Amino acid sequence: MELQKIENRAFGPGEKVELDGKSFFNCTFRSCEIVYAGGETLWRCVTWHDCNFKFVGPAKWTVQVLLTLGCVISPPPGQTISCTLIAFENLN
């Protein structure tokens, strides 16, 4: 399956962005809700500012295993994110 390509877009406060099935190039995410369910995604040259990441379904379980193993999730320098684990949330 080919990823839906999204380029040069600024996502703003209150927007819900689902990562699965999409590629993001030169995008900015500010105060957004970012949802990832474990599907294929790609991003290059993006910035995250005050975004809330929600890992749902299979992605939630992967993150839980990584955290149990002692892995640390931290944003790149100068960027802020927060992470929430939610099981089986309906993405529609």
N, C-alpha and C positions, 0 to 999 in steps of 0.2 A: 504494500500500500504506500502510495506517495503522500508525504506530509503536506498539509496545507501551509503555504509559505506566507508569512506576515513580515513585512519590512517597514522600517522607518515610521513606527507608530508609537505614540505616547498614550499609555493607558493611565487613566486618572482615578481619583478617589471614588470609591463605591463600585467600581467595575469588578466583575467576576470574570477571571480569565482561566479557562481550562487549557492545560498544556498538552494533553494527550492528542496525538495525531497532527500536531502543528510544529512548524519551525519558526523561530523568531530571530530576525536579524536587525541590528541597530534599533532596538526598541527600548523604551523607558517605561518602567512600572512604578507608579507612585500611589501609595495608600490603596493598593488593590488587594482583592482576595484572589490568591493563586491556588488553583485546585489541580492536583496531580493524582491520577488513579493507577499509574503503573504502565501506561502505554508508551509507545515510542514518541519521543519529543527531542527537539534540538534547539539550542539557542546560542547565538554568537553576538558579541558586542552589545550586551544588554546591561541595564542598570536597574537595581531594585532599591526603592526607598520606602521605608515604613510599610512593607507588604506583609500580609498574613498568608503563609503557605498552609494549605490543608492537604494532608496526605490521606487518601481514602482507599477503601478496598485493598487490593494487593499491595499497593505502595505503602499503606499504613503498616502492614505487617512487616514489610522489608525494613522500614525505618525503625520499628520496634526491635527487630533482631539486631540491627546495627547499633542502636543505643544500648541494648543489653550487653553487646560485645565491647562496649566502652568507646565507641566512635562518637565524635563530637561534631555537631552541626553548627557551623558558624558562618556568618556572611563575610564576603570580601571586605577589605578595609574601606571605610567610608560609606558602606551600604548597610541598611538595617532591614531585617526580616524577623518574623516570628513564625513559629511552626506549631501546628495543631494536628493531632492524630484523631481522625474520625473514621469509624468503621462503617462500611456499607451505606454511606450517604448516597442518596439518589442524585445523580448529576444532571438530570433533566429539569 
